[in-house]
Amino acid sequence: RTQRKAVKLRSKKSRKHTDTSRFDRDIRHAARVHKVDPLLIKAMIKTESAFNRYAVSPKGAKGLMQLMPATAKELQVKDPFNPRENIYGGTKYIKWLLKRFNGNLQLSLAAYNAGPARVRKKIPRIPETIAYVKKVLRHYSAYKKKSKKKIKKRRTAYRPEVAMTTSIRVRKMVTIN
């Protein structure tokens, strides 16, 4: 089930967008290349831009993963509104932060939001950053839970094509003997 949201753009126009599956392919590709959990990237995008590829923050961050212009340039993202480039750049950046903070996800997310210079050994006391880290982790947890349910469903789902071939094999064995 997908939700549609009307998002106000800086141009004062509203744009409807779907909140998840539209960018899954790009998310999976970037995740595979940079060895980052795709569900984490998805949670970050949901928190940063609510899957609005044209999002622009009051501070100037752009696109799905809300890259600041200087960061985008550093990551060689030419068009921050291009979903593939933005996701790839944002994923590359979070991977770099994860390495810098020895795999500490909370510190890496705080650095993604507040800037790496503001983060030392703990999350800085910036209300926006504290809320950001909590929100991303909440979305990440929800996506992981949803993913586990899908996997469980696939394992236990009734598959008529398997049942059909099994019963045909049994009939052949009975008629041959």
DRENDO-1510 file (C-alpha; in Angstrom, 1 decimal, always signed):
<recs>
REC; n; res; u; v; w
REC; 1; ARG; +0.0; +0.0; +0.0 .
REC; 2; THR; +1.4; +3.3; -1.0 .
REC; 3; GLN; +0.5; +6.7; +0.4 .
REC; 4; ARG; +0.3; +9.9; -1.6 .
REC; 5; LYS; +1.2; +13.2; -0.1 .
REC; 6; ALA; +1.0; +16.6; -1.6 .
REC; 7; VAL; +4.2; +18.4; -0.9 .
REC; 8; LYS; +4.6; +22.2; -1.2 .
REC; 9; LEU; +7.7; +23.0; -3.3 .
REC; 10; ARG; +9.6; +26.3; -3.1 .
REC; 11; SER; +7.9; +27.2; -6.4 .
REC; 12; LYS; +4.6; +27.2; -4.4 .
REC; 13; LYS; +3.3; +24.3; -6.5 .
REC; 14; SER; +2.1; +21.1; -5.1 .
REC; 15; ARG; +3.4; +17.8; -6.3 .
REC; 16; LYS; +2.1; +14.4; -5.5 .
REC; 17; HIS; +4.6; +11.6; -5.0 .
REC; 18; THR; +4.6; +8.0; -3.9 .
REC; 19; ASP; +6.5; +7.4; -0.7 .
REC; 20; THR; +8.6; +4.3; -1.3 .
REC; 21; SER; +8.9; +1.8; -4.1 .
REC; 22; ARG; +9.7; +4.4; -6.8 .
REC; 23; PHE; +13.3; +4.6; -5.9 .
REC; 24; ASP; +13.9; +1.0; -4.7 .
REC; 25; ARG; +16.1; +0.1; -7.6 .
REC; 26; ASP; +18.5; +3.0; -7.1 .
REC; 27; ILE; +18.5; +2.4; -3.4 .
REC; 28; ARG; +19.4; -1.3; -3.8 .
REC; 29; HIS; +22.2; -0.4; -6.4 .
REC; 30; ALA; +23.8; +2.3; -4.2 .
REC; 31; ALA; +23.5; +0.0; -1.1 .
REC; 32; ARG; +25.2; -2.9; -3.0 .
REC; 33; VAL; +28.0; -0.7; -4.3 .
REC; 34; HIS; +28.8; +1.0; -0.9 .
REC; 35; LYS; +27.9; -2.0; +1.3 .
REC; 36; VAL; +25.2; -0.2; +3.3 .
REC; 37; ASP; +21.9; -1.7; +4.3 .
REC; 38; PRO; +19.3; -0.5; +1.8 .
REC; 39; LEU; +16.7; -0.3; +4.5 .
REC; 40; LEU; +18.9; +2.3; +6.3 .
REC; 41; ILE; +19.1; +4.4; +3.1 .
REC; 42; LYS; +15.3; +4.1; +2.7 .
REC; 43; ALA; +14.8; +5.3; +6.3 .
REC; 44; MET; +17.1; +8.2; +5.8 .
REC; 45; ILE; +15.3; +9.3; +2.6 .
REC; 46; LYS; +11.9; +9.0; +4.3 .
REC; 47; THR; +13.2; +11.2; +7.2 .
REC; 48; GLU; +15.1; +13.7; +5.0 .
REC; 49; SER; +12.6; +14.3; +2.2 .
REC; 50; ALA; +9.6; +12.0; +2.5 .
REC; 51; PHE; +10.7; +10.6; -0.9 .
REC; 52; ASN; +10.3; +14.1; -2.6 .
REC; 53; ARG; +13.1; +14.3; -5.1 .
REC; 54; TYR; +12.6; +18.0; -5.4 .
REC; 55; ALA; +12.8; +18.8; -1.7 .
REC; 56; VAL; +14.9; +21.8; -0.7 .
REC; 57; SER; +15.5; +22.6; +3.0 .
REC; 58; PRO; +15.5; +26.2; +4.4 .
REC; 59; LYS; +19.3; +25.7; +4.8 .
REC; 60; GLY; +19.8; +24.7; +1.1 .
REC; 61; ALA; +20.0; +20.9; +1.3 .
REC; 62; LYS; +18.6; +19.4; -1.9 .
REC; 63; GLY; +17.0; +16.2; -3.2 .
REC; 64; LEU; +16.0; +12.9; -1.7 .
REC; 65; MET; +18.9; +12.6; +0.8 .
REC; 66; GLN; +19.1; +16.4; +1.4 .
REC; 67; LEU; +22.7; +16.9; +0.3 .
REC; 68; MET; +24.2; +20.4; +1.0 .
REC; 69; PRO; +25.7; +21.9; -2.1 .
REC; 70; ALA; +29.3; +21.7; -0.8 .
REC; 71; THR; +28.8; +18.1; +0.2 .
REC; 72; ALA; +27.2; +17.2; -3.2 .
REC; 73; LYS; +30.1; +18.8; -5.0 .
REC; 74; GLU; +32.6; +16.9; -2.9 .
REC; 75; LEU; +30.7; +13.6; -3.7 .
REC; 76; GLN; +30.6; +14.5; -7.4 .
REC; 77; VAL; +26.8; +14.8; -7.5 .
REC; 78; LYS; +26.2; +17.2; -10.4 .
REC; 79; ASP; +22.4; +17.2; -10.2 .
REC; 80; PRO; +21.1; +16.8; -6.6 .
REC; 81; PHE; +17.5; +16.5; -8.0 .
REC; 82; ASN; +18.5; +13.4; -10.0 .
REC; 83; PRO; +17.4; +10.5; -7.7 .
REC; 84; ARG; +20.1; +8.1; -8.8 .
REC; 85; GLU; +22.9; +10.6; -8.3 .
REC; 86; ASN; +21.5; +11.9; -5.0 .
REC; 87; ILE; +21.0; +8.4; -3.5 .
REC; 88; TYR; +24.4; +7.3; -4.7 .
REC; 89; GLY; +26.1; +10.4; -3.2 .
REC; 90; GLY; +24.2; +10.2; +0.1 .
REC; 91; THR; +24.9; +6.5; +0.4 .
REC; 92; LYS; +28.6; +7.1; -0.3 .
REC; 93; TYR; +28.6; +9.9; +2.4 .
REC; 94; ILE; +26.9; +7.8; +5.1 .
REC; 95; LYS; +29.3; +4.9; +4.4 .
REC; 96; TRP; +32.2; +7.4; +4.9 .
REC; 97; LEU; +30.7; +8.5; +8.1 .
REC; 98; LEU; +30.2; +4.9; +9.3 .
REC; 99; LYS; +33.9; +4.3; +8.7 .
REC; 100; ARG; +34.9; +7.5; +10.4 .
REC; 101; PHE; +32.8; +6.7; +13.5 .
REC; 102; ASN; +33.8; +3.0; +13.6 .
REC; 103; GLY; +30.4; +1.7; +12.6 .
REC; 104; ASN; +28.5; +3.6; +15.3 .
REC; 105; LEU; +25.2; +4.2; +13.5 .
REC; 106; GLN; +23.9; +6.9; +15.9 .
REC; 107; LEU; +27.0; +9.0; +15.7 .
REC; 108; SER; +27.1; +8.6; +11.9 .
REC; 109; LEU; +23.5; +9.7; +11.6 .
REC; 110; ALA; +24.1; +12.7; +13.9 .
REC; 111; ALA; +27.1; +13.6; +11.7 .
REC; 112; TYR; +25.0; +13.3; +8.5 .
REC; 113; ASN; +22.5; +15.8; +10.0 .
REC; 114; ALA; +24.7; +18.2; +11.9 .
REC; 115; GLY; +28.0; +17.8; +10.1 .
REC; 116; PRO; +30.9; +15.6; +11.1 .
REC; 117; ALA; +32.8; +18.5; +12.8 .
REC; 118; ARG; +30.1; +18.8; +15.4 .
REC; 119; VAL; +30.1; +15.1; +16.4 .
REC; 120; ARG; +32.9; +13.8; +18.7 .
REC; 121; LYS; +32.1; +10.9; +21.0 .
REC; 122; LYS; +28.4; +11.5; +21.5 .
REC; 123; ILE; +25.5; +13.1; +19.7 .
REC; 124; PRO; +25.6; +16.9; +20.0 .
REC; 125; ARG; +22.9; +18.6; +22.1 .
REC; 126; ILE; +21.1; +20.0; +19.1 .
REC; 127; PRO; +17.4; +19.2; +19.3 .
REC; 128; GLU; +17.0; +18.9; +15.6 .
REC; 129; THR; +19.9; +16.3; +15.4 .
REC; 130; ILE; +18.6; +14.3; +18.4 .
REC; 131; ALA; +15.1; +14.2; +16.8 .
REC; 132; TYR; +16.6; +13.3; +13.4 .
REC; 133; VAL; +18.6; +10.3; +14.8 .
REC; 134; LYS; +15.6; +9.0; +16.7 .
REC; 135; LYS; +13.3; +9.4; +13.6 .
REC; 136; VAL; +15.7; +7.6; +11.2 .
REC; 137; LEU; +16.2; +4.7; +13.7 .
REC; 138; ARG; +12.4; +4.4; +14.2 .
REC; 139; HIS; +11.9; +4.3; +10.4 .
REC; 140; TYR; +14.8; +1.9; +10.0 .
REC; 141; SER; +13.4; -0.4; +12.6 .
REC; 142; ALA; +9.9; -0.3; +11.0 .
REC; 143; TYR; +11.4; -1.2; +7.5 .
REC; 144; LYS; +13.4; -4.1; +9.0 .
REC; 145; LYS; +10.3; -5.4; +10.7 .
REC; 146; LYS; +8.3; -5.1; +7.5 .
REC; 147; SER; +11.0; -6.9; +5.6 .
REC; 148; LYS; +11.1; -9.8; +8.0 .
REC; 149; LYS; +7.3; -10.2; +7.6 .
REC; 150; LYS; +7.6; -10.3; +3.8 .
REC; 151; ILE; +10.3; -13.0; +4.1 .
REC; 152; LYS; +8.3; -15.0; +6.5 .
REC; 153; LYS; +5.2; -14.7; +4.2 .
REC; 154; ARG; +7.2; -16.0; +1.2 .
REC; 155; ARG; +8.3; -19.0; +3.1 .
REC; 156; THR; +4.9; -20.0; +4.4 .
REC; 157; ALA; +2.8; -18.9; +1.4 .
REC; 158; TYR; +0.8; -21.6; -0.4 .
REC; 159; ARG; +2.2; -22.0; -3.8 .
REC; 160; PRO; -0.3; -23.8; -6.1 .
REC; 161; GLU; +2.3; -24.4; -8.8 .
REC; 162; VAL; +4.4; -26.5; -6.4 .
REC; 163; ALA; +1.3; -28.4; -5.1 .
REC; 164; MET; +0.2; -29.1; -8.7 .
REC; 165; THR; +3.6; -30.6; -9.8 .
REC; 166; THR; +3.8; -32.6; -6.6 .
REC; 167; SER; +0.4; -34.2; -7.1 .
REC; 168; ILE; +1.2; -34.9; -10.8 .
REC; 169; ARG; +4.4; -36.7; -9.8 .
REC; 170; VAL; +2.4; -38.8; -7.3 .
REC; 171; ARG; -0.2; -39.7; -9.9 .
REC; 172; LYS; +2.6; -40.8; -12.3 .
REC; 173; MET; +4.1; -43.0; -9.6 .
REC; 174; VAL; +0.8; -44.6; -8.9 .
REC; 175; THR; -0.1; -45.3; -12.5 .
REC; 176; ILE; +3.3; -46.7; -13.4 .
REC; 177; ASN; +3.3; -49.2; -10.6 .
</recs>
